[in-house]
Amino acid sequence: MTASPARSPHLLLIATVVLVVAGVMLLRVSHAPSAPAASPPPPESAPTAHPAATASDGGIAQPAAPGPAPAFSASMQPAGVSALPPHGEGMAGDGAIQQSLDDAWPADLAISDEHELLAAGRDLLRADATGIGRANWPAFFGDPGRAIAPAFATARFRIQAVVARRDGRPDRAVVHLVWAGVDRGGSYTDRRITDWYFTRAPSKGASTWTPQPRT
């Protein structure tokens, strides 16, 4: 039995409505705003590191640069030794230099021998540096006419400190002098060092100390 032709328009209408409704639903779904994708939380920032070593260009860790060294103070001076004054202190610092020599090198000669050596050492240094008094030491300086011209002016020559001490044996001694002066070039320098060595031959009577030539 065949369907009645009168029902065909109704079936077409129903099918059309169903298609329209389905199309509207599809359009709504396609235009709906999509939910944003969940992004992972940002990583926590690492704390700033302060390493004790830094990497060099070659990739080898190098020690960090050290800080400034502590300033040297008077408390670091060895016990029992007087602090030396700065260069250029002038006569005001000579006493401190003398005291430093006395502290570092205790006396070990008889008073008479020490006085004789101190006087001879001063005279020798003055004659050698300035030329004054070389005639008093002919065996040491030789012919005054052939002597080497003095290298220092007399005006600003000054002995800052001096000690006389035994040089290993009772018949040997050394005179240690610290002095200042202006050379022929006009340069002033203080705290120069000169040592004179003396020997004494045994004698029944009074004996004197004899300066030894420079080697």
SULWO-V900245 format. One record per residue. N is the residue number from 1. PSI is psi in degrees with one decimal (NA if undefined). Layout:
BEGIN
((N;PSI) (N;PSI))
END
This chain:
BEGIN
((1;131.0) (2;151.1) (3;152.8) (4;134.5) (5;-18.7) (6;-20.2) (7;-10.8) (8;-44.7) (9;-33.6) (10;-40.6) (11;-40.3) (12;-37.9) (13;-42.7) (14;-43.8) (15;-37.6) (16;-41.3) (17;-42.6) (18;-42.7) (19;-40.5) (20;-44.5) (21;-42.1) (22;-38.2) (23;-40.2) (24;-41.0) (25;-40.1) (26;-40.0) (27;-37.7) (28;-42.2) (29;-41.2) (30;-28.1) (31;-3.2) (32;136.8) (33;129.2) (34;146.8) (35;135.2) (36;142.4) (37;138.3) (38;121.8) (39;145.2) (40;147.1) (41;143.3) (42;143.3) (43;144.6) (44;135.1) (45;132.5) (46;144.1) (47;146.1) (48;126.6) (49;147.7) (50;79.6) (51;155.3) (52;-8.8) (53;148.3) (54;153.5) (55;136.6) (56;-179.3) (57;-29.7) (58;1.6) (59;4.2) (60;131.1) (61;130.3) (62;145.9) (63;144.8) (64;152.7) (65;131.2) (66;156.8) (67;174.6) (68;142.3) (69;148.8) (70;143.9) (71;141.9) (72;132.3) (73;167.6) (74;-24.3) (75;-16.8) (76;-4.7) (77;143.2) (78;142.4) (79;140.0) (80;-0.8) (81;126.2) (82;143.4) (83;138.6) (84;144.4) (85;162.2) (86;159.1) (87;145.6) (88;9.8) (89;-25.4) (90;-162.6) (91;-23.2) (92;-25.2) (93;-4.1) (94;-36.5) (95;-38.2) (96;-36.4) (97;-42.7) (98;-42.7) (99;-37.0) (100;-40.4) (101;-43.3) (102;-37.8) (103;-39.3) (104;-21.2) (105;84.0) (106;149.2) (107;141.0) (108;17.7) (109;158.1) (110;149.9) (111;-41.7) (112;-41.8) (113;-40.2) (114;-44.4) (115;-42.4) (116;-43.1) (117;-38.6) (118;-44.5) (119;-42.6) (120;-40.2) (121;-41.7) (122;-45.5) (123;-41.8) (124;-43.7) (125;-44.1) (126;-41.9) (127;-40.0) (128;-41.2) (129;-41.1) (130;-12.9) (131;-11.8) (132;123.0) (133;13.6) (134;-26.4) (135;-20.2) (136;-8.7) (137;61.6) (138;-33.9) (139;-21.8) (140;-44.1) (141;-14.8) (142;-154.0) (143;120.6) (144;-29.6) (145;-22.6) (146;4.4) (147;152.0) (148;138.8) (149;141.0) (150;143.7) (151;-8.9) (152;145.8) (153;150.6) (154;-32.7) (155;-44.5) (156;18.3) (157;133.5) (158;130.7) (159;120.3) (160;-37.0) (161;154.2) (162;141.1) (163;150.9) (164;127.7) (165;159.5) (166;142.4) (167;66.2) (168;-41.6) (169;158.7) (170;-25.7) (171;12.4) (172;142.9) (173;161.9) (174;138.7) (175;119.6) (176;119.8) (177;141.8) (178;128.7) (179;171.2) (180;153.6) (181;167.6) (182;123.7) (183;179.0) (184;-19.2) (185;-3.2) (186;7.5) (187;127.6) (188;132.3) (189;133.0) (190;173.9) (191;38.7) (192;153.5) (193;132.0) (194;136.6) (195;129.6) (196;133.7) (197;138.3) (198;151.5) (199;158.8) (200;123.9) (201;140.3) (202;139.3) (203;151.1) (204;-36.0) (205;-157.1) (206;131.7) (207;151.5) (208;158.2) (209;134.8) (210;125.7) (211;143.0) (212;138.1) (213;155.7) (214;144.4) (215;NA))
END
